[in-house]
Amino acid sequence: MSQVIRIVHRWTSLLFSLIVASIFAGMALTTLPEWYYYLPLPPLFVLIPTGIYMFFAPYFSGGQDALPAAKGRA
């Protein structure tokens, strides 16, 4: 399950970045319709919970290798 969440987060972040880049490029070329500025919101609503999950998952995994960096291992 964790691997699926990582993949979804990775591809959604790529989509989010492309949408934001297209907004900046569009602003330089022409006047964009107002609804276009709301396009990054749906991917952002996916990125927030998946990012929070990935941030807190090591703390709640309960395994011995939950926090390998804290033990001096990378």
PDB file with one MODEL, atoms N, CA, C and O in Angstrom:
MODEL        1
ATOM      1  N   MET A   1       0.824  -1.202   0.000  1.00  0.00           N
ATOM      2  CA  MET A   1       0.000   0.000   0.000  1.00  0.00           C
ATOM      3  C   MET A   1       0.864   1.260   0.000  1.00  0.00           C
ATOM      4  O   MET A   1       0.568   2.232  -0.694  1.00  0.00           O
ATOM      5  N   SER A   2       1.929   1.223   0.787  1.00  0.00           N
ATOM      6  CA  SER A   2       2.812   2.377   0.869  1.00  0.00           C
ATOM      7  C   SER A   2       3.467   2.682  -0.483  1.00  0.00           C
ATOM      8  O   SER A   2       3.674   3.840  -0.846  1.00  0.00           O
ATOM      9  N   GLN A   3       3.786   1.616  -1.211  1.00  0.00           N
ATOM     10  CA  GLN A   3       4.412   1.806  -2.521  1.00  0.00           C
ATOM     11  C   GLN A   3       3.436   2.464  -3.500  1.00  0.00           C
ATOM     12  O   GLN A   3       3.840   3.296  -4.313  1.00  0.00           O
ATOM     13  N   VAL A   4       2.173   2.097  -3.426  1.00  0.00           N
ATOM     14  CA  VAL A   4       1.153   2.700  -4.296  1.00  0.00           C
ATOM     15  C   VAL A   4       0.994   4.177  -3.968  1.00  0.00           C
ATOM     16  O   VAL A   4       0.870   5.008  -4.868  1.00  0.00           O
ATOM     17  N   ILE A   5       0.996   4.501  -2.690  1.00  0.00           N
ATOM     18  CA  ILE A   5       0.860   5.906  -2.283  1.00  0.00           C
ATOM     19  C   ILE A   5       2.051   6.716  -2.776  1.00  0.00           C
ATOM     20  O   ILE A   5       1.884   7.859  -3.203  1.00  0.00           O
ATOM     21  N   ARG A   6       3.244   6.145  -2.726  1.00  0.00           N
ATOM     22  CA  ARG A   6       4.432   6.846  -3.229  1.00  0.00           C
ATOM     23  C   ARG A   6       4.335   7.102  -4.727  1.00  0.00           C
ATOM     24  O   ARG A   6       4.683   8.184  -5.199  1.00  0.00           O
ATOM     25  N   ILE A   7       3.865   6.116  -5.467  1.00  0.00           N
ATOM     26  CA  ILE A   7       3.731   6.272  -6.921  1.00  0.00           C
ATOM     27  C   ILE A   7       2.680   7.319  -7.255  1.00  0.00           C
ATOM     28  O   ILE A   7       2.896   8.161  -8.126  1.00  0.00           O
ATOM     29  N   VAL A   8       1.545   7.272  -6.568  1.00  0.00           N
ATOM     30  CA  VAL A   8       0.492   8.262  -6.802  1.00  0.00           C
ATOM     31  C   VAL A   8       1.008   9.659  -6.474  1.00  0.00           C
ATOM     32  O   VAL A   8       0.746  10.609  -7.212  1.00  0.00           O
ATOM     33  N   HIS A   9       1.738   9.784  -5.373  1.00  0.00           N
ATOM     34  CA  HIS A   9       2.277  11.088  -4.977  1.00  0.00           C
ATOM     35  C   HIS A   9       3.282  11.594  -6.010  1.00  0.00           C
ATOM     36  O   HIS A   9       3.290  12.777  -6.351  1.00  0.00           O
ATOM     37  N   ARG A  10       4.111  10.708  -6.494  1.00  0.00           N
ATOM     38  CA  ARG A  10       5.142  11.104  -7.466  1.00  0.00           C
ATOM     39  C   ARG A  10       4.515  11.599  -8.769  1.00  0.00           C
ATOM     40  O   ARG A  10       4.911  12.645  -9.283  1.00  0.00           O
ATOM     41  N   TRP A  11       3.546  10.866  -9.306  1.00  0.00           N
ATOM     42  CA  TRP A  11       2.939  11.256 -10.573  1.00  0.00           C
ATOM     43  C   TRP A  11       2.043  12.477 -10.418  1.00  0.00           C
ATOM     44  O   TRP A  11       1.945  13.303 -11.325  1.00  0.00           O
ATOM     45  N   THR A  12       1.396  12.585  -9.276  1.00  0.00           N
ATOM     46  CA  THR A  12       0.562  13.756  -9.033  1.00  0.00           C
ATOM     47  C   THR A  12       1.424  15.007  -8.901  1.00  0.00           C
ATOM     48  O   THR A  12       1.040  16.082  -9.362  1.00  0.00           O
ATOM     49  N   SER A  13       2.584  14.867  -8.274  1.00  0.00           N
ATOM     50  CA  SER A  13       3.469  16.029  -8.149  1.00  0.00           C
ATOM     51  C   SER A  13       3.997  16.461  -9.518  1.00  0.00           C
ATOM     52  O   SER A  13       4.187  17.652  -9.764  1.00  0.00           O
ATOM     53  N   LEU A  14       4.230  15.503 -10.398  1.00  0.00           N
ATOM     54  CA  LEU A  14       4.648  15.851 -11.761  1.00  0.00           C
ATOM     55  C   LEU A  14       3.528  16.594 -12.486  1.00  0.00           C
ATOM     56  O   LEU A  14       3.779  17.597 -13.154  1.00  0.00           O
ATOM     57  N   LEU A  15       2.301  16.108 -12.356  1.00  0.00           N
ATOM     58  CA  LEU A  15       1.156  16.777 -12.961  1.00  0.00           C
ATOM     59  C   LEU A  15       0.978  18.180 -12.395  1.00  0.00           C
ATOM     60  O   LEU A  15       0.750  19.127 -13.147  1.00  0.00           O
ATOM     61  N   PHE A  16       1.077  18.318 -11.088  1.00  0.00           N
ATOM     62  CA  PHE A  16       0.958  19.619 -10.435  1.00  0.00           C
ATOM     63  C   PHE A  16       2.019  20.591 -10.955  1.00  0.00           C
ATOM     64  O   PHE A  16       1.718  21.748 -11.248  1.00  0.00           O
ATOM     65  N   SER A  17       3.249  20.118 -11.066  1.00  0.00           N
ATOM     66  CA  SER A  17       4.337  20.979 -11.557  1.00  0.00           C
ATOM     67  C   SER A  17       4.097  21.421 -12.995  1.00  0.00           C
ATOM     68  O   SER A  17       4.349  22.575 -13.343  1.00  0.00           O
ATOM     69  N   LEU A  18       3.616  20.516 -13.824  1.00  0.00           N
ATOM     70  CA  LEU A  18       3.338  20.879 -15.216  1.00  0.00           C
ATOM     71  C   LEU A  18       2.201  21.896 -15.325  1.00  0.00           C
ATOM     72  O   LEU A  18       2.253  22.801 -16.158  1.00  0.00           O
ATOM     73  N   ILE A  19       1.188  21.748 -14.492  1.00  0.00           N
ATOM     74  CA  ILE A  19       0.080  22.703 -14.518  1.00  0.00           C
ATOM     75  C   ILE A  19       0.549  24.086 -14.084  1.00  0.00           C
ATOM     76  O   ILE A  19       0.202  25.091 -14.705  1.00  0.00           O
ATOM     77  N   VAL A  20       1.340  24.132 -13.018  1.00  0.00           N
ATOM     78  CA  VAL A  20       1.844  25.427 -12.540  1.00  0.00           C
ATOM     79  C   VAL A  20       2.759  26.058 -13.585  1.00  0.00           C
ATOM     80  O   VAL A  20       2.692  27.266 -13.811  1.00  0.00           O
ATOM     81  N   ALA A  21       3.607  25.264 -14.222  1.00  0.00           N
ATOM     82  CA  ALA A  21       4.479  25.792 -15.272  1.00  0.00           C
ATOM     83  C   ALA A  21       3.660  26.310 -16.456  1.00  0.00           C
ATOM     84  O   ALA A  21       4.006  27.328 -17.055  1.00  0.00           O
ATOM     85  N   SER A  22       2.577  25.610 -16.789  1.00  0.00           N
ATOM     86  CA  SER A  22       1.748  26.083 -17.897  1.00  0.00           C
ATOM     87  C   SER A  22       1.040  27.389 -17.550  1.00  0.00           C
ATOM     88  O   SER A  22       0.796  28.216 -18.429  1.00  0.00           O
ATOM     89  N   ILE A  23       0.713  27.576 -16.288  1.00  0.00           N
ATOM     90  CA  ILE A  23       0.102  28.841 -15.874  1.00  0.00           C
ATOM     91  C   ILE A  23       1.093  29.986 -16.050  1.00  0.00           C
ATOM     92  O   ILE A  23       0.744  31.039 -16.584  1.00  0.00           O
ATOM     93  N   PHE A  24       2.329  29.778 -15.597  1.00  0.00           N
ATOM     94  CA  PHE A  24       3.335  30.831 -15.751  1.00  0.00           C
ATOM     95  C   PHE A  24       3.635  31.110 -17.219  1.00  0.00           C
ATOM     96  O   PHE A  24       3.793  32.266 -17.609  1.00  0.00           O
ATOM     97  N   ALA A  25       3.714  30.063 -18.036  1.00  0.00           N
ATOM     98  CA  ALA A  25       3.962  30.261 -19.463  1.00  0.00           C
ATOM     99  C   ALA A  25       2.772  30.959 -20.118  1.00  0.00           C
ATOM    100  O   ALA A  25       2.951  31.833 -20.965  1.00  0.00           O
ATOM    101  N   GLY A  26       1.572  30.576 -19.729  1.00  0.00           N
ATOM    102  CA  GLY A  26       0.384  31.205 -20.290  1.00  0.00           C
ATOM    103  C   GLY A  26       0.258  32.662 -19.899  1.00  0.00           C
ATOM    104  O   GLY A  26      -0.204  33.483 -20.691  1.00  0.00           O
ATOM    105  N   MET A  27       0.671  32.992 -18.669  1.00  0.00           N
ATOM    106  CA  MET A  27       0.623  34.385 -18.238  1.00  0.00           C
ATOM    107  C   MET A  27       1.579  35.248 -19.058  1.00  0.00           C
ATOM    108  O   MET A  27       1.313  36.427 -19.293  1.00  0.00           O
ATOM    109  N   ALA A  28       2.682  34.662 -19.488  1.00  0.00           N
ATOM    110  CA  ALA A  28       3.637  35.421 -20.282  1.00  0.00           C
ATOM    111  C   ALA A  28       3.147  35.629 -21.715  1.00  0.00           C
ATOM    112  O   ALA A  28       3.525  36.601 -22.369  1.00  0.00           O
ATOM    113  N   LEU A  29       2.310  34.719 -22.197  1.00  0.00           N
ATOM    114  CA  LEU A  29       1.885  34.788 -23.588  1.00  0.00           C
ATOM    115  C   LEU A  29       0.556  35.506 -23.798  1.00  0.00           C
ATOM    116  O   LEU A  29       0.396  36.251 -24.765  1.00  0.00           O
ATOM    117  N   THR A  30      -0.379  35.287 -22.911  1.00  0.00           N
ATOM    118  CA  THR A  30      -1.729  35.815 -23.133  1.00  0.00           C
ATOM    119  C   THR A  30      -2.456  35.962 -21.801  1.00  0.00           C
ATOM    120  O   THR A  30      -1.912  35.630 -20.748  1.00  0.00           O
ATOM    121  N   THR A  31      -3.659  36.451 -21.854  1.00  0.00           N
ATOM    122  CA  THR A  31      -4.503  36.532 -20.673  1.00  0.00           C
ATOM    123  C   THR A  31      -5.267  35.225 -20.532  1.00  0.00           C
ATOM    124  O   THR A  31      -5.994  34.822 -21.440  1.00  0.00           O
ATOM    125  N   LEU A  32      -5.103  34.575 -19.407  1.00  0.00           N
ATOM    126  CA  LEU A  32      -5.749  33.285 -19.180  1.00  0.00           C
ATOM    127  C   LEU A  32      -7.133  33.482 -18.576  1.00  0.00           C
ATOM    128  O   LEU A  32      -7.369  34.452 -17.857  1.00  0.00           O
ATOM    129  N   PRO A  33      -8.047  32.562 -18.868  1.00  0.00           N
ATOM    130  CA  PRO A  33      -9.355  32.641 -18.200  1.00  0.00           C
ATOM    131  C   PRO A  33      -9.196  32.384 -16.700  1.00  0.00           C
ATOM    132  O   PRO A  33      -8.254  31.718 -16.272  1.00  0.00           O
ATOM    133  N   GLU A  34     -10.099  32.904 -15.936  1.00  0.00           N
ATOM    134  CA  GLU A  34      -9.972  32.838 -14.481  1.00  0.00           C
ATOM    135  C   GLU A  34      -9.995  31.405 -13.956  1.00  0.00           C
ATOM    136  O   GLU A  34      -9.316  31.111 -12.973  1.00  0.00           O
ATOM    137  N   TRP A  35     -10.747  30.515 -14.574  1.00  0.00           N
ATOM    138  CA  TRP A  35     -10.846  29.144 -14.097  1.00  0.00           C
ATOM    139  C   TRP A  35      -9.519  28.398 -14.237  1.00  0.00           C
ATOM    140  O   TRP A  35      -9.286  27.412 -13.537  1.00  0.00           O
ATOM    141  N   TYR A  36      -8.657  28.859 -15.127  1.00  0.00           N
ATOM    142  CA  TYR A  36      -7.379  28.185 -15.362  1.00  0.00           C
ATOM    143  C   TYR A  36      -6.493  28.216 -14.121  1.00  0.00           C
ATOM    144  O   TYR A  36      -5.683  27.313 -13.908  1.00  0.00           O
ATOM    145  N   TYR A  37      -6.647  29.247 -13.309  1.00  0.00           N
ATOM    146  CA  TYR A  37      -5.827  29.368 -12.113  1.00  0.00           C
ATOM    147  C   TYR A  37      -6.238  28.391 -11.020  1.00  0.00           C
ATOM    148  O   TYR A  37      -5.508  28.207 -10.046  1.00  0.00           O
ATOM    149  N   TYR A  38      -7.390  27.767 -11.171  1.00  0.00           N
ATOM    150  CA  TYR A  38      -7.851  26.775 -10.199  1.00  0.00           C
ATOM    151  C   TYR A  38      -7.436  25.350 -10.564  1.00  0.00           C
ATOM    152  O   TYR A  38      -7.691  24.422  -9.796  1.00  0.00           O
ATOM    153  N   LEU A  39      -6.807  25.161 -11.710  1.00  0.00           N
ATOM    154  CA  LEU A  39      -6.404  23.822 -12.134  1.00  0.00           C
ATOM    155  C   LEU A  39      -5.414  23.128 -11.188  1.00  0.00           C
ATOM    156  O   LEU A  39      -5.481  21.904 -11.076  1.00  0.00           O
ATOM    157  N   PRO A  40      -4.508  23.823 -10.505  1.00  0.00           N
ATOM    158  CA  PRO A  40      -3.601  23.110  -9.596  1.00  0.00           C
ATOM    159  C   PRO A  40      -4.270  22.578  -8.328  1.00  0.00           C
ATOM    160  O   PRO A  40      -3.665  21.783  -7.608  1.00  0.00           O
ATOM    161  N   LEU A  41      -5.487  22.993  -8.043  1.00  0.00           N
ATOM    162  CA  LEU A  41      -6.110  22.590  -6.783  1.00  0.00           C
ATOM    163  C   LEU A  41      -6.429  21.095  -6.686  1.00  0.00           C
ATOM    164  O   LEU A  41      -6.126  20.503  -5.651  1.00  0.00           O
ATOM    165  N   PRO A  42      -7.022  20.445  -7.696  1.00  0.00           N
ATOM    166  CA  PRO A  42      -7.278  18.998  -7.540  1.00  0.00           C
ATOM    167  C   PRO A  42      -6.015  18.171  -7.281  1.00  0.00           C
ATOM    168  O   PRO A  42      -6.029  17.329  -6.383  1.00  0.00           O
ATOM    169  N   PRO A  43      -4.912  18.378  -8.036  1.00  0.00           N
ATOM    170  CA  PRO A  43      -3.709  17.619  -7.675  1.00  0.00           C
ATOM    171  C   PRO A  43      -3.182  17.973  -6.282  1.00  0.00           C
ATOM    172  O   PRO A  43      -2.631  17.119  -5.587  1.00  0.00           O
ATOM    173  N   LEU A  44      -3.352  19.215  -5.887  1.00  0.00           N
ATOM    174  CA  LEU A  44      -2.884  19.615  -4.564  1.00  0.00           C
ATOM    175  C   LEU A  44      -3.666  18.903  -3.473  1.00  0.00           C
ATOM    176  O   LEU A  44      -3.104  18.549  -2.437  1.00  0.00           O
ATOM    177  N   PHE A  45      -4.961  18.690  -3.698  1.00  0.00           N
ATOM    178  CA  PHE A  45      -5.782  17.971  -2.721  1.00  0.00           C
ATOM    179  C   PHE A  45      -5.387  16.500  -2.621  1.00  0.00           C
ATOM    180  O   PHE A  45      -5.690  15.849  -1.621  1.00  0.00           O
ATOM    181  N   VAL A  46      -4.720  15.970  -3.636  1.00  0.00           N
ATOM    182  CA  VAL A  46      -4.181  14.605  -3.567  1.00  0.00           C
ATOM    183  C   VAL A  46      -2.802  14.624  -2.910  1.00  0.00           C
ATOM    184  O   VAL A  46      -2.469  13.724  -2.139  1.00  0.00           O
ATOM    185  N   LEU A  47      -2.005  15.639  -3.211  1.00  0.00           N
ATOM    186  CA  LEU A  47      -0.645  15.709  -2.682  1.00  0.00           C
ATOM    187  C   LEU A  47      -0.610  15.897  -1.170  1.00  0.00           C
ATOM    188  O   LEU A  47       0.267  15.347  -0.504  1.00  0.00           O
ATOM    189  N   ILE A  48      -1.532  16.651  -0.629  1.00  0.00           N
ATOM    190  CA  ILE A  48      -1.503  16.934   0.809  1.00  0.00           C
ATOM    191  C   ILE A  48      -1.672  15.657   1.639  1.00  0.00           C
ATOM    192  O   ILE A  48      -0.815  15.386   2.480  1.00  0.00           O
ATOM    193  N   PRO A  49      -2.734  14.855   1.449  1.00  0.00           N
ATOM    194  CA  PRO A  49      -2.846  13.664   2.301  1.00  0.00           C
ATOM    195  C   PRO A  49      -1.776  12.609   2.032  1.00  0.00           C
ATOM    196  O   PRO A  49      -1.323  11.945   2.964  1.00  0.00           O
ATOM    197  N   THR A  50      -1.361  12.442   0.761  1.00  0.00           N
ATOM    198  CA  THR A  50      -0.319  11.452   0.498  1.00  0.00           C
ATOM    199  C   THR A  50       1.015  11.892   1.087  1.00  0.00           C
ATOM    200  O   THR A  50       1.780  11.066   1.585  1.00  0.00           O
ATOM    201  N   GLY A  51       1.293  13.185   1.030  1.00  0.00           N
ATOM    202  CA  GLY A  51       2.532  13.686   1.633  1.00  0.00           C
ATOM    203  C   GLY A  51       2.527  13.564   3.140  1.00  0.00           C
ATOM    204  O   GLY A  51       3.544  13.214   3.740  1.00  0.00           O
ATOM    205  N   ILE A  52       1.398  13.848   3.756  1.00  0.00           N
ATOM    206  CA  ILE A  52       1.291  13.704   5.211  1.00  0.00           C
ATOM    207  C   ILE A  52       1.444  12.241   5.596  1.00  0.00           C
ATOM    208  O   ILE A  52       2.103  11.929   6.588  1.00  0.00           O
ATOM    209  N   TYR A  53       0.844  11.337   4.824  1.00  0.00           N
ATOM    210  CA  TYR A  53       0.980   9.911   5.105  1.00  0.00           C
ATOM    211  C   TYR A  53       2.449   9.478   5.024  1.00  0.00           C
ATOM    212  O   TYR A  53       2.948   8.789   5.912  1.00  0.00           O
ATOM    213  N   MET A  54       3.126   9.884   3.963  1.00  0.00           N
ATOM    214  CA  MET A  54       4.524   9.473   3.804  1.00  0.00           C
ATOM    215  C   MET A  54       5.420  10.080   4.875  1.00  0.00           C
ATOM    216  O   MET A  54       6.419   9.474   5.260  1.00  0.00           O
ATOM    217  N   PHE A  55       5.074  11.268   5.358  1.00  0.00           N
ATOM    218  CA  PHE A  55       5.868  11.896   6.398  1.00  0.00           C
ATOM    219  C   PHE A  55       5.730  11.155   7.723  1.00  0.00           C
ATOM    220  O   PHE A  55       6.722  10.940   8.419  1.00  0.00           O
ATOM    221  N   PHE A  56       4.505  10.762   8.077  1.00  0.00           N
ATOM    222  CA  PHE A  56       4.272  10.156   9.382  1.00  0.00           C
ATOM    223  C   PHE A  56       4.343   8.631   9.383  1.00  0.00           C
ATOM    224  O   PHE A  56       4.396   8.037  10.460  1.00  0.00           O
ATOM    225  N   ALA A  57       4.345   7.979   8.234  1.00  0.00           N
ATOM    226  CA  ALA A  57       4.354   6.517   8.172  1.00  0.00           C
ATOM    227  C   ALA A  57       5.529   5.886   8.917  1.00  0.00           C
ATOM    228  O   ALA A  57       5.318   4.889   9.606  1.00  0.00           O
ATOM    229  N   PRO A  58       6.745   6.403   8.821  1.00  0.00           N
ATOM    230  CA  PRO A  58       7.843   5.760   9.557  1.00  0.00           C
ATOM    231  C   PRO A  58       7.657   5.795  11.072  1.00  0.00           C
ATOM    232  O   PRO A  58       8.144   4.902  11.765  1.00  0.00           O
ATOM    233  N   TYR A  59       6.978   6.785  11.591  1.00  0.00           N
ATOM    234  CA  TYR A  59       6.790   6.895  13.029  1.00  0.00           C
ATOM    235  C   TYR A  59       5.779   5.880  13.555  1.00  0.00           C
ATOM    236  O   TYR A  59       5.834   5.499  14.724  1.00  0.00           O
ATOM    237  N   PHE A  60       4.857   5.440  12.698  1.00  0.00           N
ATOM    238  CA  PHE A  60       3.808   4.536  13.133  1.00  0.00           C
ATOM    239  C   PHE A  60       3.967   3.122  12.590  1.00  0.00           C
ATOM    240  O   PHE A  60       3.082   2.289  12.784  1.00  0.00           O
ATOM    241  N   SER A  61       5.079   2.832  11.911  1.00  0.00           N
ATOM    242  CA  SER A  61       5.242   1.509  11.314  1.00  0.00           C
ATOM    243  C   SER A  61       5.480   0.442  12.378  1.00  0.00           C
ATOM    244  O   SER A  61       5.089  -0.710  12.186  1.00  0.00           O
ATOM    245  N   GLY A  62       6.105   0.794  13.485  1.00  0.00           N
ATOM    246  CA  GLY A  62       6.292  -0.151  14.573  1.00  0.00           C
ATOM    247  C   GLY A  62       7.438  -1.124  14.375  1.00  0.00           C
ATOM    248  O   GLY A  62       7.738  -1.908  15.275  1.00  0.00           O
ATOM    249  N   GLY A  63       8.084  -1.094  13.223  1.00  0.00           N
ATOM    250  CA  GLY A  63       9.197  -2.004  12.982  1.00  0.00           C
ATOM    251  C   GLY A  63      10.484  -1.495  13.601  1.00  0.00           C
ATOM    252  O   GLY A  63      10.562  -0.356  14.061  1.00  0.00           O
ATOM    253  N   GLN A  64      11.500  -2.362  13.604  1.00  0.00           N
ATOM    254  CA  GLN A  64      12.789  -1.955  14.145  1.00  0.00           C
ATOM    255  C   GLN A  64      13.457  -0.899  13.291  1.00  0.00           C
ATOM    256  O   GLN A  64      14.145  -0.020  13.809  1.00  0.00           O
ATOM    257  N   ASP A  65      13.258  -0.979  11.990  1.00  0.00           N
ATOM    258  CA  ASP A  65      13.883  -0.026  11.064  1.00  0.00           C
ATOM    259  C   ASP A  65      12.933   1.113  10.737  1.00  0.00           C
ATOM    260  O   ASP A  65      12.917   1.602   9.608  1.00  0.00           O
ATOM    261  N   ALA A  66      12.147   1.538  11.705  1.00  0.00           N
ATOM    262  CA  ALA A  66      11.180   2.599  11.466  1.00  0.00           C
ATOM    263  C   ALA A  66      11.868   3.913  11.141  1.00  0.00           C
ATOM    264  O   ALA A  66      11.436   4.644  10.249  1.00  0.00           O
ATOM    265  N   LEU A  67      12.942   4.214  11.864  1.00  0.00           N
ATOM    266  CA  LEU A  67      13.674   5.454  11.649  1.00  0.00           C
ATOM    267  C   LEU A  67      15.167   5.143  11.496  1.00  0.00           C
ATOM    268  O   LEU A  67      15.929   5.370  12.435  1.00  0.00           O
ATOM    269  N   PRO A  68      15.605   4.632  10.340  1.00  0.00           N
ATOM    270  CA  PRO A  68      17.009   4.253  10.197  1.00  0.00           C
ATOM    271  C   PRO A  68      17.972   5.438  10.299  1.00  0.00           C
ATOM    272  O   PRO A  68      19.098   5.269  10.767  1.00  0.00           O
ATOM    273  N   ALA A  69      17.558   6.619   9.875  1.00  0.00           N
ATOM    274  CA  ALA A  69      18.458   7.769   9.937  1.00  0.00           C
ATOM    275  C   ALA A  69      18.717   8.187  11.384  1.00  0.00           C
ATOM    276  O   ALA A  69      19.788   8.707  11.699  1.00  0.00           O
ATOM    277  N   ALA A  70      17.760   7.966  12.244  1.00  0.00           N
ATOM    278  CA  ALA A  70      17.924   8.352  13.648  1.00  0.00           C
ATOM    279  C   ALA A  70      18.930   7.449  14.362  1.00  0.00           C
ATOM    280  O   ALA A  70      19.457   7.817  15.412  1.00  0.00           O
ATOM    281  N   LYS A  71      19.195   6.273  13.798  1.00  0.00           N
ATOM    282  CA  LYS A  71      20.131   5.335  14.408  1.00  0.00           C
ATOM    283  C   LYS A  71      21.522   5.437  13.787  1.00  0.00           C
ATOM    284  O   LYS A  71      22.401   4.631  14.094  1.00  0.00           O
ATOM    285  N   GLY A  72      21.722   6.417  12.924  1.00  0.00           N
ATOM    286  CA  GLY A  72      23.032   6.607  12.325  1.00  0.00           C
ATOM    287  C   GLY A  72      23.209   5.879  11.020  1.00  0.00           C
ATOM    288  O   GLY A  72      24.299   5.919  10.448  1.00  0.00           O
ATOM    289  N   ARG A  73      22.187   5.215  10.523  1.00  0.00           N
ATOM    290  CA  ARG A  73      22.263   4.529   9.235  1.00  0.00           C
ATOM    291  C   ARG A  73      21.506   5.338   8.188  1.00  0.00           C
ATOM    292  O   ARG A  73      20.514   5.997   8.497  1.00  0.00           O
ATOM    293  N   ALA A  74      21.979   5.282   6.959  1.00  0.00           N
ATOM    294  CA  ALA A  74      21.294   6.021   5.891  1.00  0.00           C
ATOM    295  C   ALA A  74      20.381   5.151   5.098  1.00  0.00           C
ATOM    296  O   ALA A  74      19.733   5.625   4.164  1.00  0.00           O
TER     297      ALA A  74
ENDMDL
END
